[in-house]
Amino acid sequence: MSNTLTQLTIAQARDGLSNGDFSATELTQSCMDTYGAARKLNIYITETPELALEQAAASDARRAKGEALGSMDGIPIAMKDLFCTDGIQSTAGSHILEGFVPQYESTISQNLKDAGSVMLGKSNMDEFAMGSATTTSYYGNTVNPWQAASGPDAGKDLAPGGSSGGSASAVAARMCLGATGTDTGGSIRQPASFTGIVGLKPTYGRCSRWGCVAFASSLDQAGPMTRTVRDAAIMLGAMAGHDVKDSTSTPIETPDFEAVIDQGVKGLRVGIPKEYTAEGMPEEITSLWQRGAGWLREAGAEIVDVSLPHTKYALPTYYIVAPAEASSNLARYDGVRYGLRVEGNSLDEMYMNTRAEGFGEEVQRRVLIGTYVLSAGYYDAYYLQAQKVRTRIAEDFTKVFEDVDVLLTPTAPSPAFTLDAKMDPVTMYLNDIFTVPASLAGLPGISVPAGLSQHGLPLGLQLIAKPYDELTMLRTAEVIERFAGFDLPVFSGREA
């Protein structure tokens, strides 16, 4: 039974637990049996087997007593190591937070705990969520469970995308039933595309940021990473909700996301933005995009060509705004109060030594960029101008959504690349070219696996919806999922 249980979706596991086909403890143990393979892929920074079995036993006890059950009761998940967890090391993938054990629980992890979920461990990630390949983690890179079936990269280790690469690989390799991610500029959606899973970034403010280690406070948003659209709806329902501890959390009712999954798209208007192409983008991605539009048309939606003219400015705008906010947020890591401390002959030297050793190269690069654009001589020319352009990007979306209900675009400009690919930082940043605009506008987005590349690697399609209209986005995503008929292969450790 152990091997078969890890193949279940959250919805299937929920039904199996309700029917008494297996226990939460059996389900959890089956996932824990994959820890060995997880170490090959470098999925977890910290494994939590004792806690997982304790939470699973508590779920079984609630079920046996007939007590009220949460929407995720007994479901084993991976927790991105950006969420602070009470009594469990929380590193954000950084050396500077190695050994940091919070004495409090993030709102997202608490919400999932309250919903009855079981935490298997803290998943690997790019350091402070800064990266697109999960290669900047102090704890080593995560490996994508997929491998190219042909072509020049056949047999090579591939990047899982980032920054939520550990969570993405865990779900793709069926080592957990779902996982949390965070998305600042695409860090849920891009790795979901690279690993053939569903990744949902909610509207900014839908999920609390309290207790989540900050990268860019006006952009960061937590969301679910799952095998199916229905699972994403179930998990988002457990994660979302207003939080008085987070001033950016929106006081809005959390709807029943799962209830709309089967409503279809008949009568919806789907926009196809002409700007969502990239130089050198493979024809297979353009073809998949067109095929996705055809599926929605066949299902009863009207396809409409639209324009988002400021899209071309989104990436440079993001890489001014996000580093600026990062330089401010990361100023708190100074070796004084918690985390790493590297002594020096003076206080200033201690600061410099600690940050030089504690922060990796990519984090240092972004802090330096952010400090530069916020400096007195350049604030107006860079940061203030970027905020104005950000407003124009948001206005483009507002105008377009007066005419359409949802937008369809590619998720990423390529399939997964090899871990040994030599990319300069700017080339790496281009991985987020299709995901960043929605982040800047605070809009919900979802990546749905929709096909394979010519070399057998997953490709995702992205849907973007109006603020707080995850319901329309989810019902549209389900149609794409159904037409695509995409199913993850059964991975067996690294042999796959």
Rosetta blueprint (number, residue, H / E / L):
1 M L
2 S H
3 N H
4 T H
5 L H
6 T L
7 Q L
8 L L
9 T L
10 I H
11 A H
12 Q H
13 A H
14 R H
15 D H
16 G H
17 L H
18 S H
19 N H
20 G L
21 D L
22 F L
23 S L
24 A H
25 T H
26 E H
27 L H
28 T H
29 Q H
30 S H
31 C H
32 M H
33 D L
34 T L
35 Y H
36 G H
37 A H
38 A H
39 R H
40 K H
41 L H
42 N L
43 I L
44 Y E
45 I E
46 T E
47 E E
48 T L
49 P H
50 E H
51 L H
52 A H
53 L H
54 E H
55 Q H
56 A H
57 A H
58 A H
59 S H
60 D H
61 A H
62 R H
63 R H
64 A H
65 K H
66 G L
67 E L
68 A L
69 L L
70 G L
71 S L
72 M L
73 D L
74 G L
75 I L
76 P E
77 I E
78 A E
79 M E
80 K E
81 D L
82 L L
83 F E
84 C L
85 T E
86 D L
87 G L
88 I E
89 Q L
90 S L
91 T L
92 A L
93 G L
94 S L
95 H H
96 I H
97 L H
98 E L
99 G L
100 F L
101 V L
102 P L
103 Q L
104 Y L
105 E L
106 S L
107 T H
108 I H
109 S H
110 Q H
111 N H
112 L H
113 K H
114 D H
115 A L
116 G L
117 S L
118 V E
119 M E
120 L E
121 G E
122 K E
123 S E
124 N L
125 M L
126 D L
127 E H
128 F H
129 A H
130 M L
131 G L
132 S L
133 A L
134 T L
135 T L
136 T L
137 S L
138 Y L
139 Y L
140 G L
141 N L
142 T L
143 V L
144 N L
145 P L
146 W L
147 Q L
148 A L
149 A L
150 S L
151 G L
152 P L
153 D L
154 A L
155 G L
156 K L
157 D L
158 L E
159 A L
160 P L
161 G L
162 G L
163 S L
164 S L
165 G H
166 G H
167 S H
168 A H
169 S H
170 A H
171 V H
172 A H
173 A L
174 R L
175 M L
176 C L
177 L L
178 G E
179 A E
180 T E
181 G E
182 T E
183 D E
184 T L
185 G L
186 G L
187 S L
188 I L
189 R H
190 Q H
191 P H
192 A H
193 S H
194 F H
195 T H
196 G L
197 I L
198 V E
199 G E
200 L E
201 K E
202 P L
203 T L
204 Y L
205 G L
206 R L
207 C L
208 S L
209 R L
210 W L
211 G L
212 C E
213 V L
214 A L
215 F L
216 A L
217 S L
218 S L
219 L L
220 D L
221 Q E
222 A E
223 G E
224 P E
225 M E
226 T E
227 R L
228 T L
229 V H
230 R H
231 D H
232 A H
233 A H
234 I H
235 M H
236 L H
237 G H
238 A H
239 M H
240 A L
241 G L
242 H L
243 D L
244 V L
245 K L
246 D L
247 S L
248 T L
249 S L
250 T L
251 P L
252 I L
253 E L
254 T L
255 P L
256 D L
257 F H
258 E H
259 A H
260 V H
261 I H
262 D H
263 Q H
264 G L
265 V L
266 K L
267 G L
268 L L
269 R E
270 V E
271 G E
272 I E
273 P E
274 K L
275 E L
276 Y L
277 T L
278 A L
279 E L
280 G L
281 M L
282 P L
283 E H
284 E H
285 I H
286 T H
287 S H
288 L H
289 W H
290 Q H
291 R H
292 G H
293 A H
294 G H
295 W H
296 L H
297 R H
298 E H
299 A L
300 G L
301 A L
302 E E
303 I E
304 V E
305 D E
306 V E
307 S L
308 L L
309 P H
310 H H
311 T H
312 K H
313 Y H
314 A H
315 L H
316 P H
317 T H
318 Y H
319 Y H
320 I H
321 V H
322 A H
323 P H
324 A H
325 E H
326 A H
327 S H
328 S H
329 N H
330 L H
331 A H
332 R H
333 Y L
334 D L
335 G L
336 V L
337 R L
338 Y L
339 G L
340 L L
341 R L
342 V L
343 E L
344 G L
345 N L
346 S L
347 L H
348 D H
349 E H
350 M H
351 Y H
352 M H
353 N H
354 T H
355 R H
356 A H
357 E H
358 G H
359 F L
360 G L
361 E H
362 E H
363 V H
364 Q H
365 R H
366 R H
367 V H
368 L H
369 I H
370 G H
371 T H
372 Y H
373 V H
374 L H
375 S L
376 A L
377 G L
378 Y L
379 Y H
380 D H
381 A H
382 Y H
383 Y H
384 L H
385 Q H
386 A H
387 Q H
388 K H
389 V H
390 R H
391 T H
392 R H
393 I H
394 A H
395 E H
396 D H
397 F H
398 T H
399 K H
400 V H
401 F L
402 E L
403 D L
404 V L
405 D L
406 V E
407 L E
408 L E
409 T E
410 P E
411 T L
412 A L
413 P L
414 S L
415 P L
416 A L
417 F L
418 T E
419 L L
420 D L
421 A L
422 K L
423 M L
424 D L
425 P H
426 V H
427 T H
428 M H
429 Y H
430 L H
431 N H
432 D H
433 I L
434 F L
435 T L
436 V H
437 P H
438 A H
439 S H
440 L H
441 A H
442 G L
443 L L
444 P L
445 G E
446 I E
447 S E
448 V E
449 P E
450 A E
451 G E
452 L E
453 S L
454 Q L
455 H L
456 G L
457 L L
458 P E
459 L E
460 G E
461 L E
462 Q E
463 L E
464 I E
465 A E
466 K L
467 P L
468 Y L
469 D L
470 E H
471 L H
472 T H
473 M H
474 L H
475 R H
476 T H
477 A H
478 E H
479 V H
480 I H
481 E H
482 R H
483 F H
484 A H
485 G L
486 F L
487 D L
488 L L
489 P L
490 V L
491 F L
492 S L
493 G L
494 R L
495 E L
496 A L
